[in-house]
Amino acid sequence: MKSSLFAAVALALLNWQCSPDNSSAPASLSPSSTLPVTTVNFDQESRQLMKELAPQIVGRWNLRLVQVTYRNDPQQNEIKLTKDTTFQNLATLTIVPAAIPRTTPLDTRRGEYDGTIQFSNKTYPIQFDMLASADWILSKKGPQTFFLFDYRFPNGTRQPEPEEMFLDKLGVVGDNFSLETTIGQPTMIWRGLNRGVERMELVRQ
């Protein structure tokens, strides 16, 4: 599952990086030149998807379920994770639009977000930039977006705290995720692509 999702991420990045503003791609191939060929403009569809998702993403979310697969790696061993584990109500995530664009000029094919994650009475800044899934653009199936979810600490030297290190070693922070949601519904599903987190269920507060 994770390998197929990673391939989808790579395809999404390729389409985003290589696609000019007026780009389009065939959604189907016609066996005859007399038949119309449906085309999809990835840039336009990405912008529309980000516009639709913005009010759905922004808000305060409870990480109600976090399912972690035991991988017997050094980071999991450091936090004494010894088996597949499901955490309930692990943390609270607050998401807002990025105050300062991370692209110049602003690339509206991306969804740029900042926010905070609150865990064990500690609050840390986070950020992520969403890219549209090529599969979703073409077929409206699978996850809508992919993104790297990470901390957003100011530049400079600082001493990491045990709480922030726990979230990082667990794989909640510092990993790539896919996002699945239904517009108007108070839930999101994030699936980790590279580390121990398999699935996170987020519920709007």
N, C-alpha and C positions, 0 to 999 in steps of 0.2 A: 504493500500500500504506500509506504513512504517513498519508495523508489519511483513509483508512477506519479506521485504528487510532485516529487522533485523535478521530474521531466516536464511536468506541466508548468512549473515555475520557470524553468529554463525557456520554454516556448513563449511564455508571457513576456519575459524580459527581452527575448529576441524580437518579438513583434513591436514592443514599446520602443526599443532602442533604434530599430532599423526602419520604422514606419514613418514617412514624412507626413505632414499635416493633411495632405489630400490622398493618403494611401487607402487602398481598398484591396480586399482579397476575395477570391471566389468562394462562395459557400457551397457550391455544387458545380460539377462539370457537366456540360451538356454534350450528349453524343452527336448532336446535329447542330450545325451553325444556324439553322432556322429556329432553334429553340432558345428562348431567353435564358441568360445565365444570371443567377442572383449573386450580387456582390455585397460584401460587408466592409464598411469603412471602420477599421479598428480604432482610429483616433476619435472619430465621432461617437462611436459606441462606448468607448472608454470614458469619454467626458460625460456622456449621459448617465452611465453607471455610477460614476463618482458623485454626480449631482443627486441621484436618487438615494445613494447610500448615506450621504452626509447627515441628514436628520436622524437616520437610523443608528448611526455609529455614535454620535455625540451624546454624552450623558454619563450617568453613574451606574456602574455595573458590579454585581456580586459574582465572584468566581465560585459558583455554587458547587460545581464538580470539576475536579482536576484529576484525570486518570493518567498515572505514570507507570510506564513499563520498566521493570528492573533490567538493567543492562550490565551490571557488574563492572561499571567503569569507575575510575578514581574519584570523579566528582560525586557520584552517588554514594560511594563508600565513605567519603568525607562527611556527608550528612547522615550517615548510618541508615541509608535506605537498603533493605535486604530482600525485598520482594515487590511484586506488582502492588501498587498502592493507589487508593482513591482518596483524595482530600476533599472534604466538604467545607464550603464557605471559607476558602483559604485566604482570600484577600478581596479588597475593594478597588476597582479600577475606575478612574475618572478620565474621560476623554473629551478634549476640546480641539477645535481647529488650530493648526499651528499658527502661533502669533506672528512669526516671521517666516515668509516663504523660504523653502530650501532649494528652490529652483529660480533662476533668473534668465528670461522672464518666467513668470509663474506658469508651470506646466499643469494645465487642468485635466490632463489625462491621469494624473496621480491624485491620490487622496492623502494629504499631509496632516498628521495629527500629533498633538502633544497631550500631556496629562500627568496624572500621578497614579501610583499604585500604593495602597495602604496595606501593610502587613504587620501584625504583632505590634501595634501602636507606633509603628514607624511609617513615614510617608516618603516616597522617592519619586523623582521626576522620570517620565518615560516619553518615548516617541516612537512613531512608526509611519511609514509611507506605503500606501497600498498601490498595487498595480493590478490591472484587470486580468482575469484569467482568459486566455485565448479560447478555451473550451466553452466558457460561459458566453463569451461574445458570439461564438458561432452557433451554439446549440442550446444555450440557457440551461445547461446541465453542469453539475459539479459545483465546486466552490466558486464564489464570485471574484475573490481577490487573493493575492499573496502579499506578504510583507515580512520585514524583519522587525521584531518587537524588542526594544532594548532600552536601557537607561539613557537619560539625557542630563548627565551631570555637567556642570560648567568645566571649561578647560582648566587644567591645573592639577596639582598633586593633592590627593585626599586619602584618608585611611578608610578602607571599606568597612562597613559594619556587618556583624554576623547575620542580621536579618536580610540585607540585600544580597549577601553572598549565598544564603540559603536559596532564595528565589532563583538566582543565577545557576547554581549547581543542580537545582531540581530541573531546570530547563524551562521554567515559566518565563523568564527573561533571558534575552540573548539567543533566541532561536528564530527561525523562519516559520511562519504559520500560514495556513489557508483559512479563509473565512467563509462561513455559510450562514445566511440569515434570510428571513422573509420580511419584506417591507411591512411595517405596521405591527409586527410581533415583538414581544419584549424579550427575545432570546437571541443569542448568537452562539455558534459553534466554531471554535478555533481548533485546528488540528496541527500539532507540531510535526515538522518535516525532518529534523535532523537529530534530535536528542531524545530524552526519555518521555517527554509529555506526548501522549497519544491524542488526547482530546480534552478540551476545556469547554464547559457549558457556562455561559455568562447570562445572567438574568438582570434585567433593568431594575433599578431600585426606585 
